[in-house]
Amino acid sequence: MSNKNYESHRRAIVSKGIPAALLARISDSDIQVINTFLTRVNKLELTPEEKAWLVSVIKTDALA
């Protein structure tokens, strides 16, 4: 993927308020994955129950 494409993803997650410390320690590939994930999740128009499930999975399973 070109640097231009990575920069687009970087600008997008910066505009979404990613903490500077996190941004400093993740790779361009991580930035692309995070931005794509956030974009797709927003498009799903999740119910409160679905959002709660997603947050729960991120807090527990994904970080273990």
C-alpha positions as semicolon CSV with decimal commas, in nm:
position;residue;x (nm);y (nm);z (nm)
1;M;0,000;0,000;0,000
2;S;0,134;0,344;-0,083
3;N;0,242;0,597;0,176
4;K;-0,034;0,825;0,048
5;N;-0,295;0,565;0,140
6;Y;-0,143;0,513;0,486
7;E;-0,142;0,889;0,540
8;S;-0,511;0,900;0,457
9;H;-0,579;0,636;0,723
10;R;-0,356;0,822;0,970
11;R;-0,543;1,150;0,917
12;A;-0,873;0,971;0,960
13;I;-0,790;0,814;1,297
14;V;-0,629;1,136;1,420
15;S;-0,955;1,313;1,339
16;K;-1,137;1,045;1,541
17;G;-0,931;1,135;1,847
18;I;-0,681;0,850;1,878
19;P;-0,456;0,913;2,179
20;A;-0,115;1,045;2,074
21;A;0,070;0,781;2,278
22;L;-0,113;0,502;2,096
23;L;-0,056;0,662;1,757
24;A;0,316;0,686;1,830
25;R;0,357;0,315;1,899
26;I;0,152;0,153;1,621
27;S;0,257;0,072;1,267
28;D;0,108;0,201;0,943
29;S;-0,055;-0,138;0,901
30;D;-0,214;-0,112;1,247
31;I;-0,342;0,234;1,160
32;Q;-0,503;0,100;0,844
33;V;-0,670;-0,188;1,032
34;I;-0,800;0,036;1,312
35;N;-0,939;0,296;1,073
36;T;-1,103;0,035;0,851
37;F;-1,255;-0,138;1,154
38;L;-1,395;0,187;1,296
39;T;-1,536;0,289;0,958
40;R;-1,707;-0,045;0,903
41;V;-1,845;-0,065;1,257
42;N;-2,002;0,279;1,215
43;K;-2,169;0,168;0,892
44;L;-2,329;-0,132;1,066
45;E;-2,554;0,090;1,278
46;L;-2,523;-0,146;1,573
47;T;-2,790;-0,179;1,838
48;P;-2,696;-0,093;2,198
49;E;-2,674;-0,467;2,272
50;E;-2,439;-0,524;1,978
51;K;-2,222;-0,229;2,082
52;A;-2,205;-0,364;2,437
53;W;-2,098;-0,704;2,306
54;L;-1,826;-0,549;2,091
55;V;-1,692;-0,341;2,379
56;S;-1,697;-0,647;2,604
57;V;-1,499;-0,854;2,354
58;I;-1,242;-0,579;2,308
59;K;-1,201;-0,532;2,683
60;T;-1,154;-0,900;2,759
61;D;-1,076;-1,148;2,483
62;A;-0,882;-0,928;2,246
63;L;-0,652;-0,791;2,513
64;A;-0,579;-1,120;2,688
